[in-house]
Amino acid sequence: MPDRPPAPITCTGLAKTHDNGVIALEPLDVTFAPGQTTALVGPSGCGKSTLLRLVAGLDQPSAGQVSIAGLPPARQAAKGAIAMAFQDPSLLPWLTLRRNIALARKLARQPADPRLVDELIGLVGLEGFQETRPAALSGGMRQRAAIARALATRPQVLLLDEPFGALDELTRRQLARDLPPLWQPLGTTTLLVTHSVDEAVLLSDRILVLSPRPARVVADLPVPLPHPRPVQVTESAAFRRIAAQALAALAQGVADSPALAAQ
C-alpha cells in the first residue's frame, strides 16, 4: 500500500484556555518524530484529548502553534493527511463496511480507490464482511473498521483517542497486537491517548506523561522495545521497568499538582 512521506509534528508554545476560563494546556514545546508512535497518558481530564484536537486542527490554540511537516493542521487535514479514530467508531449505520471506509477518501476529496479499501478490509481481518452494516458487527470488528477507515486516506498523521477504551480486555489485547503493524510500516506519525500504562508501553515508541490540568509534561520516556511486540512482552523485565517509570511519573505529577495541593 503506497504511503506518504513521514511528517514531524512540532508544538511551539502551545496552550489552550477554554471559553469558560478553564486552562486545559500550559505552554507546551514538544516535537513528535516522523514515523514514531507516541502515547499520551495522564489523569482523566488533564488535557490529553485537547492536545489531540489541537494537532488535528479541530480546535484552535489560545497561544502558540502546531506545525505538521511545516504546514498548519487545517491545511494538512484538507489534503487528507490527518486521520483520527475515537473510542466510539462512529460508523454510519446505513452504509456497508466497504462504503464506510470508502467515505473517508470522499470526504478528503481523494479519488475513489476500491482496491485500497478492499486491501484495508483484508488487513484488519474483516474480509467477507464488506457488505455488512455496522449493527451486525461486534465491537472489536467495528473498531477494526474504524482503524481501516482512518488509514484509507494514507494519512501522514494518525490520531487515536482511546480507540480501545470501550472494548473488553481480551479484544483490547488482540487489537493492540494486530493493528499497529498496519500503520507502523507506512511511517505514519501516530499519537495515542490512553489511560492504560501497559497499553502505552505495548504500542508506542515514546510515552509522554502529563500532569493533572493544566497539562504539562511530567516525563518523556523512550520505549526501546523491538517491533513487533507480542502480548507476551508485557511479562518481560524491560516492559515492567518502563511501565513502573510511567506509573511513578503519573503519581509524581499528581502529587506536584498545585490545584490538587490546594484542596
C-alpha positions as semicolon CSV with decimal commas, in nm:
position;residue;x (nm);y (nm);z (nm)
1;M;0,000;0,000;0,000
2;P;0,158;0,329;-0,105
3;D;0,230;0,584;0,164
4;R;0,318;0,948;0,205
5;P;0,643;1,091;0,342
6;P;0,662;1,077;0,723
7;A;0,561;1,403;0,889
8;P;0,706;1,556;1,208
9;I;0,465;1,737;1,440
10;T;0,602;2,044;1,616
11;C;0,417;2,218;1,900
12;T;0,563;2,558;1,990
13;G;0,436;2,743;2,297
14;L;0,108;2,556;2,251
15;A;-0,154;2,650;2,512
16;K;-0,531;2,627;2,544
17;T;-0,775;2,807;2,771
18;H;-1,140;2,718;2,717
19;D;-1,415;2,979;2,685
20;N;-1,522;2,910;3,045
21;G;-1,177;3,012;3,168
22;V;-1,051;2,661;3,238
23;I;-0,683;2,629;3,146
24;A;-0,650;2,293;2,974
25;L;-0,294;2,310;2,849
26;E;0,008;2,505;2,971
27;P;0,252;2,635;2,706
28;L;0,398;2,320;2,555
29;D;0,708;2,281;2,340
30;V;0,740;1,930;2,201
31;T;0,822;1,761;1,870
32;F;0,681;1,426;1,766
33;A;0,930;1,250;1,541
34;P;0,812;1,139;1,197
35;G;0,707;0,776;1,181
36;Q;0,706;0,740;1,560
37;T;0,415;0,632;1,781
38;T;0,382;0,844;2,096
39;A;0,142;0,758;2,378
40;L;-0,010;1,038;2,586
41;V;-0,101;0,926;2,937
42;G;-0,229;1,126;3,232
43;P;-0,520;1,162;3,473
44;S;-0,874;1,193;3,338
45;G;-0,949;1,545;3,221
46;C;-0,586;1,653;3,214
47;G;-0,590;1,778;2,854
48;K;-0,479;1,474;2,651
49;S;-0,776;1,491;2,415
50;T;-0,744;1,869;2,396
51;L;-0,388;1,829;2,271
52;L;-0,506;1,576;2,014
53;R;-0,779;1,813;1,891
54;L;-0,526;2,096;1,855
55;V;-0,298;1,874;1,648
56;A;-0,595;1,768;1,436
57;G;-0,697;2,127;1,374
58;L;-1,039;2,061;1,530
59;D;-0,973;2,328;1,793
60;Q;-0,769;2,647;1,792
61;P;-0,493;2,721;2,046
62;S;-0,509;3,018;2,279
63;A;-0,137;3,067;2,223
64;G;0,140;2,907;2,022
65;Q;0,104;2,688;1,718
66;V;0,113;2,338;1,572
67;S;0,310;2,261;1,257
68;I;0,285;1,933;1,066
69;A;0,563;1,894;0,812
70;G;0,584;2,274;0,802
71;L;0,212;2,337;0,749
72;P;-0,074;2,420;0,989
73;P;-0,311;2,132;1,074
74;A;-0,601;2,276;0,875
75;R;-0,403;2,266;0,551
76;Q;-0,284;1,912;0,618
77;A;-0,635;1,799;0,710
78;A;-0,772;1,945;0,386
79;K;-0,535;1,714;0,198
80;G;-0,645;1,408;0,396
81;A;-0,305;1,390;0,565
82;I;-0,457;1,367;0,916
83;A;-0,687;1,087;1,032
84;M;-0,850;1,024;1,370
85;A;-1,005;0,723;1,540
86;F;-1,203;0,755;1,859
87;Q;-1,331;0,528;2,136
88;D;-1,665;0,531;1,953
89;P;-1,608;0,401;1,599
90;S;-1,892;0,629;1,473
91;L;-1,962;0,422;1,163
92;L;-2,265;0,534;0,963
93;P;-2,529;0,267;1,032
94;W;-2,694;0,285;0,688
95;L;-2,369;0,222;0,500
96;T;-2,197;-0,110;0,448
97;L;-1,849;-0,169;0,589
98;R;-1,692;-0,108;0,247
99;R;-1,882;0,216;0,193
100;N;-1,800;0,343;0,545
101;I;-1,430;0,302;0,475
102;A;-1,452;0,443;0,123
103;L;-1,631;0,752;0,257
104;A;-1,308;0,870;0,421
105;R;-1,148;0,923;0,081
106;K;-1,453;1,107;-0,050
107;L;-1,457;1,344;0,249
108;A;-1,084;1,410;0,199
109;R;-1,154;1,489;-0,168
110;Q;-0,937;1,199;-0,277
111;P;-1,024;0,978;-0,574
112;A;-1,208;0,656;-0,507
113;D;-0,978;0,356;-0,464
114;P;-1,183;0,034;-0,428
115;R;-0,871;-0,179;-0,443
116;L;-0,716;0,005;-0,146
117;V;-1,042;-0,021;0,051
118;D;-1,059;-0,397;-0,005
119;E;-0,691;-0,430;0,087
120;L;-0,752;-0,249;0,416
121;I;-1,055;-0,465;0,491
122;G;-0,836;-0,770;0,448
123;L;-0,555;-0,624;0,658
124;V;-0,786;-0,564;0,956
125;G;-0,926;-0,916;0,930
126;L;-1,274;-0,827;0,804
127;E;-1,266;-0,999;0,466
128;G;-1,610;-1,141;0,393
129;F;-1,788;-0,858;0,577
130;Q;-1,758;-0,595;0,303
131;E;-2,135;-0,567;0,254
132;T;-2,223;-0,595;0,623
133;R;-2,369;-0,298;0,811
134;P;-2,222;-0,190;1,147
135;A;-2,512;-0,322;1,358
136;A;-2,421;-0,677;1,257
137;L;-2,055;-0,636;1,362
138;S;-1,908;-0,691;1,708
139;G;-1,746;-0,404;1,898
140;G;-1,399;-0,528;1,808
141;M;-1,493;-0,559;1,441
142;R;-1,634;-0,206;1,436
143;Q;-1,312;-0,074;1,590
144;R;-1,108;-0,258;1,327
145;A;-1,328;-0,094;1,064
146;A;-1,267;0,249;1,220
147;I;-0,891;0,197;1,201
148;A;-0,922;0,087;0,837
149;R;-1,127;0,399;0,765
150;A;-0,862;0,616;0,931
151;L;-0,593;0,459;0,713
152;A;-0,794;0,486;0,390
153;T;-0,653;0,831;0,309
154;R;-0,295;0,706;0,364
155;P;-0,250;0,974;0,634
156;Q;0,080;1,117;0,741
157;V;-0,060;1,164;1,091
158;L;-0,284;0,918;1,279
159;L;-0,453;1,039;1,600
160;L;-0,604;0,772;1,825
161;D;-0,821;0,887;2,117
162;E;-0,882;0,590;2,348
163;P;-0,959;0,370;2,044
164;F;-0,985;0,051;2,251
165;G;-1,136;0,203;2,566
166;A;-1,489;0,064;2,526
167;L;-1,376;-0,292;2,449
168;D;-1,329;-0,591;2,675
169;E;-0,977;-0,678;2,787
170;L;-0,938;-0,976;2,551
171;T;-1,041;-0,772;2,247
172;R;-0,818;-0,482;2,355
173;R;-0,516;-0,710;2,371
174;Q;-0,597;-0,865;2,035
175;L;-0,630;-0,527;1,863
176;A;-0,318;-0,395;2,037
177;R;-0,134;-0,687;1,879
178;D;-0,294;-0,685;1,534
179;L;-0,343;-0,318;1,444
180;P;-0,005;-0,142;1,494
181;P;0,158;-0,342;1,211
182;L;-0,091;-0,171;0,979
183;W;0,038;0,183;1,036
184;Q;0,396;0,127;1,153
185;P;0,534;0,015;0,812
186;L;0,376;0,323;0,649
187;G;0,589;0,563;0,853
188;T;0,275;0,724;0,995
189;T;0,333;0,966;1,282
190;T;0,091;0,840;1,546
191;L;-0,036;0,994;1,870
192;L;-0,227;0,764;2,103
193;V;-0,430;0,881;2,403
194;T;-0,478;0,602;2,657
195;H;-0,545;0,558;3,027
196;S;-0,367;0,223;3,026
197;V;0,006;0,237;3,100
198;D;0,051;-0,121;2,977
199;E;-0,122;-0,030;2,650
200;A;0,105;0,273;2,615
201;V;0,420;0,063;2,658
202;L;0,292;-0,210;2,428
203;L;0,201;0,021;2,139
204;S;0,437;0,317;2,150
205;D;0,795;0,418;2,084
206;R;0,768;0,701;2,335
207;I;0,543;0,792;2,629
208;L;0,461;1,146;2,735
209;V;0,325;1,152;3,089
210;L;0,105;1,457;3,153
211;S;0,015;1,622;3,483
212;P;-0,338;1,699;3,602
213;R;-0,495;2,002;3,432
214;P;-0,347;2,228;3,316
215;A;-0,142;1,965;3,135
216;R;0,235;1,986;3,140
217;V;0,488;1,716;3,054
218;V;0,593;1,531;3,368
219;A;0,807;1,267;3,196
220;D;0,924;1,185;2,844
221;L;1,003;0,814;2,834
222;P;1,151;0,622;2,538
223;V;1,021;0,270;2,480
224;P;1,320;0,089;2,325
225;L;1,146;-0,246;2,276
226;P;1,173;-0,410;1,933
227;H;0,876;-0,440;1,698
228;P;0,660;-0,638;1,654
229;R;0,563;-0,677;2,017
230;P;0,366;-0,988;2,107
231;V;0,142;-0,962;2,412
232;Q;0,388;-1,186;2,596
233;V;0,635;-0,895;2,604
234;T;0,424;-0,748;2,885
235;E;0,578;-1,011;3,115
236;S;0,938;-0,909;3,041
237;A;1,156;-0,721;3,288
238;A;1,219;-0,439;3,038
239;F;0,847;-0,388;2,982
240;R;0,767;-0,385;3,354
241;R;1,051;-0,138;3,419
242;I;0,916;0,114;3,166
243;A;0,561;0,070;3,296
244;A;0,684;0,131;3,652
245;Q;0,861;0,451;3,541
246;A;0,541;0,577;3,377
247;L;0,331;0,495;3,684
248;A;0,580;0,668;3,912
249;A;0,574;0,978;3,689
250;L;0,193;0,981;3,695
251;A;0,192;0,965;4,074
252;Q;0,456;1,239;4,099
253;G;0,261;1,461;3,860
254;V;-0,050;1,429;4,076
255;A;0,149;1,494;4,395
256;D;0,308;1,807;4,245
257;S;-0,016;1,948;4,102
258;P;-0,080;2,296;4,250
259;A;-0,457;2,258;4,200
260;L;-0,471;1,931;4,393
261;A;-0,230;2,052;4,660
262;A;-0,462;2,344;4,732
263;Q;-0,756;2,114;4,805
